[in-house]
Amino acid sequence: MQKAFVNGVNLACELSGSGKETVVFLNGIAMSIAHWKYYIQALSPEYRCLCHDFRGQIMSDMGGGPYSFAQHADDLAALMRSLGIEKAHLVGTSYGSEVAMVFALARPGMVSSLTLIDGVSESDQLLKHAINGWRAAAMASPVAFYRNLIPWTYSSEYIARNRAALDSREAGIAAFPKEYFTSFIALCDAFLDLDITAELPGIACPTLVMVGDKDILKPIRYSELIAGKIPGAKLEILPGLGHAGVVEAPATVLASIQKFLKEGAL
């Protein structure tokens, strides 16, 4: 991992692999660089792979905000330029897919394709209340925060299979600095301001939209809306997966990404 100083902040990032094309992985709101390790190992023989923590995420500078998707997009553009990357395939999950859409609208010449996983372009009152619940839990205590995330993030089957592992992470979350939680709240605030559905027809690059059929946080209808608005977008529904499909079934998600990069992102 290295640090890149862009737009006044230090962003933790990793660039690895080889190939003429670059794939950029964009985190969900509670993710970090390490969550993409499986994908990078698989793709790095054919592609350069870039991942980074957004400002406000654990490995990058955390200042409590305010943050915005336009700001994250500006940071990504500056990071890519600093690394000599002119154009890339963007793969984002949840918060990261939303950054990817904002980036593609603002800088179409820097985007080869989009893979949007479990994302939204707007939010209804149920989703807003869920995110406000996350904000309240982050203010209350690390344990309340973590336990509040679990049911929204994973399918019930995944939770049942991985209960011990999920429980073991609770102590690690409790050890996070207070700044992490104040920054998380600011990231939530950025999300609550998102409303780009009307702009989506302006995205012209090849786009794959994926969503778990058991995603209760950002259910299928949001991905159907995105795929219906972006010209030529393909929709893939992933059976049995919750919101964190990239964590629940990395081999399944990776296979779809690889197929799209080889056949659809042209």
MARKENU-32549 format. One record per residue (C-alpha): y, x, z; residue number from 1. Coordinates in steps of 0.25 Angstrom, whole numbers. Example, Ala and Ser with C-alpha at 12.3 -4.5 7.8 and 13.67 -1.06 7.14 Angstrom:
// residues 2
SITE     yy     xx     zz  num
SITE    -18     49     31    1
SITE     -4     55     29    2
// end
This chain:
// residues 266
SITE     yy     xx     zz  num
SITE      0      0      0    1
SITE     14      5     -3    2
SITE     28     -1      0    3
SITE     38     -4    -11    4
SITE     53     -6     -7    5
SITE     58    -17    -16    6
SITE     70    -26    -15    7
SITE     73    -21     -1    8
SITE     59    -23      5    9
SITE     46    -14      6   10
SITE     34    -21     -1   11
SITE     20    -17      2   12
SITE     13    -16    -11   13
SITE      0    -10    -18   14
SITE     -1     -6    -32   15
SITE    -15     -2    -37   16
SITE    -24     -3    -49   17
SITE    -23      1    -63   18
SITE    -20     -6    -76   19
SITE     -9    -10    -85   20
SITE     -7    -24    -78   21
SITE     -3    -26    -64   22
SITE     -7    -38    -55   23
SITE      2    -41    -43   24
SITE     -4    -48    -31   25
SITE      6    -57    -23   26
SITE      2    -61     -9   27
SITE      1    -74     -2   28
SITE     11    -76      9   29
SITE      2    -70     20   30
SITE     -5    -60     12   31
SITE     -3    -45     10   32
SITE     -7    -34      0   33
SITE    -21    -33      6   34
SITE    -25    -47      2   35
SITE    -25    -42    -13   36
SITE    -35    -30    -11   37
SITE    -47    -37    -17   38
SITE    -39    -41    -30   39
SITE    -33    -28    -31   40
SITE    -46    -20    -30   41
SITE    -52    -29    -41   42
SITE    -40    -29    -51   43
SITE    -35    -15    -49   44
SITE    -44     -8    -59   45
SITE    -37    -16    -70   46
SITE    -24    -20    -65   47
SITE    -13    -14    -56   48
SITE    -12    -22    -44   49
SITE      0    -24    -35   50
SITE      1    -32    -22   51
SITE     12    -32    -12   52
SITE     17    -39      1   53
SITE     29    -48     -1   54
SITE     41    -45      7   55
SITE     38    -52     20   56
SITE     23    -49     20   57
SITE     16    -40     29   58
SITE     16    -27     22   59
SITE     30    -28     16   60
SITE     43    -29     23   61
SITE     44    -42     31   62
SITE     58    -46     35   63
SITE     56    -61     38   64
SITE     63    -65     25   65
SITE     68    -73     19   66
SITE     59    -72      7   67
SITE     58    -78     -7   68
SITE     49    -79    -19   69
SITE     60    -73    -27   70
SITE     61    -62    -18   71
SITE     46    -59    -18   72
SITE     47    -59    -33   73
SITE     59    -49    -33   74
SITE     51    -40    -24   75
SITE     38    -41    -33   76
SITE     47    -38    -46   77
SITE     53    -26    -38   78
SITE     40    -21    -33   79
SITE     33    -22    -47   80
SITE     45    -14    -53   81
SITE     44     -3    -43   82
SITE     29     -1    -46   83
SITE     32     -1    -61   84
SITE     25    -15    -64   85
SITE     32    -23    -75   86
SITE     23    -35    -76   87
SITE     11    -40    -68   88
SITE      1    -51    -66   89
SITE      5    -58    -53   90
SITE     -6    -64    -44   91
SITE     -1    -71    -32   92
SITE     -7    -80    -21   93
SITE      1    -91    -14   94
SITE     14    -85    -10   95
SITE     11    -74    -20   96
SITE      9    -83    -31   97
SITE     22    -90    -28   98
SITE     29    -76    -29   99
SITE     22    -74    -42  100
SITE     27    -87    -48  101
SITE     42    -83    -44  102
SITE     40    -69    -49  103
SITE     35    -74    -63  104
SITE     47    -84    -64  105
SITE     57    -73    -61  106
SITE     50    -62    -68  107
SITE     41    -67    -79  108
SITE     41    -53    -86  109
SITE     35    -46    -74  110
SITE     23    -56    -74  111
SITE     10    -55    -82  112
SITE      3    -67    -76  113
SITE      2    -75    -63  114
SITE    -10    -78    -54  115
SITE     -5    -88    -44  116
SITE    -15    -91    -33  117
SITE    -13   -103    -23  118
SITE      2   -104    -25  119
SITE     13   -114    -26  120
SITE     26   -116    -33  121
SITE     31   -126    -23  122
SITE     27   -132    -10  123
SITE     25   -146     -5  124
SITE     27   -151     10  125
SITE     13   -148     14  126
SITE     14   -133      9  127
SITE     27   -132     15  128
SITE     22   -137     29  129
SITE     10   -127     28  130
SITE     20   -115     26  131
SITE     29   -120     37  132
SITE     17   -120     46  133
SITE     14   -106     42  134
SITE     29   -102     46  135
SITE     27   -109     59  136
SITE     14   -102     62  137
SITE     20    -89     58  138
SITE     31    -91     68  139
SITE     22    -96     79  140
SITE     11    -84     80  141
SITE      3    -75     71  142
SITE    -10    -83     75  143
SITE     -4    -96     72  144
SITE      1    -91     59  145
SITE    -12    -86     54  146
SITE    -20    -98     59  147
SITE    -11   -107     52  148
SITE    -13    -99     39  149
SITE    -28   -100     38  150
SITE    -31   -114     35  151
SITE    -20   -115     24  152
SITE    -24   -102     18  153
SITE    -40   -102     17  154
SITE    -50   -112     13  155
SITE    -59   -118     24  156
SITE    -71   -111     19  157
SITE    -64    -97     19  158
SITE    -60    -99     33  159
SITE    -74   -103     37  160
SITE    -80    -91     30  161
SITE    -69    -81     35  162
SITE    -66    -87     49  163
SITE    -68    -74     57  164
SITE    -60    -65     47  165
SITE    -49    -75     47  166
SITE    -49    -75     62  167
SITE    -49    -60     63  168
SITE    -36    -59     55  169
SITE    -28    -67     66  170
SITE    -26    -55     74  171
SITE    -21    -47     62  172
SITE    -11    -58     59  173
SITE     -6    -58     74  174
SITE     -3    -43     73  175
SITE      7    -45     61  176
SITE     21    -42     65  177
SITE     31    -54     68  178
SITE     38    -50     55  179
SITE     26    -54     47  180
SITE     27    -68     52  181
SITE     42    -70     50  182
SITE     41    -65     36  183
SITE     29    -74     33  184
SITE     38    -86     37  185
SITE     49    -81     28  186
SITE     38    -80     17  187
SITE     35    -95     20  188
SITE     49    -98     18  189
SITE     50    -92      5  190
SITE     37   -100      1  191
SITE     43   -113      6  192
SITE     55   -111     -4  193
SITE     46   -110    -16  194
SITE     48   -120    -27  195
SITE     46   -115    -41  196
SITE     37   -126    -48  197
SITE     48   -129    -58  198
SITE     49   -115    -62  199
SITE     34   -112    -65  200
SITE     35   -116    -80  201
SITE     43   -103    -81  202
SITE     31    -94    -78  203
SITE     26    -89    -92  204
SITE     15    -79    -88  205
SITE      0    -82    -87  206
SITE     -3    -89    -74  207
SITE    -16    -92    -66  208
SITE    -14   -102    -54  209
SITE    -26   -102    -44  210
SITE    -28   -110    -32  211
SITE    -39   -112    -22  212
SITE    -44   -127    -22  213
SITE    -44   -126     -6  214
SITE    -30   -121     -5  215
SITE    -23   -131      5  216
SITE    -10   -123      6  217
SITE     -6   -123     -9  218
SITE    -16   -132    -15  219
SITE    -20   -134    -29  220
SITE     -9   -143    -33  221
SITE      1   -131    -32  222
SITE     -7   -122    -41  223
SITE     -9   -134    -51  224
SITE      7   -136    -51  225
SITE      9   -121    -54  226
SITE     -1   -120    -65  227
SITE      4   -133    -71  228
SITE     18   -127    -71  229
SITE     16   -113    -76  230
SITE     13   -113    -91  231
SITE     -1   -109    -95  232
SITE     -5   -107    -80  233
SITE    -20   -108    -77  234
SITE    -25   -115    -64  235
SITE    -37   -110    -56  236
SITE    -42   -117    -44  237
SITE    -51   -109    -35  238
SITE    -62   -117    -28  239
SITE    -64   -116    -13  240
SITE    -52   -107    -10  241
SITE    -40   -109     -1  242
SITE    -26   -104     -2  243
SITE    -30    -90      0  244
SITE    -39    -89    -12  245
SITE    -36    -75    -14  246
SITE    -42    -71     -1  247
SITE    -53    -82      0  248
SITE    -59    -78    -14  249
SITE    -54    -66    -19  250
SITE    -65    -64    -30  251
SITE    -62    -78    -35  252
SITE    -47    -76    -36  253
SITE    -49    -62    -42  254
SITE    -58    -67    -53  255
SITE    -48    -77    -57  256
SITE    -36    -67    -57  257
SITE    -44    -57    -65  258
SITE    -48    -67    -75  259
SITE    -34    -72    -77  260
SITE    -28    -58    -78  261
SITE    -38    -55    -89  262
SITE    -38    -68    -97  263
SITE    -26    -76    -93  264
SITE    -15    -67    -89  265
SITE    -12    -63   -104  266
// end
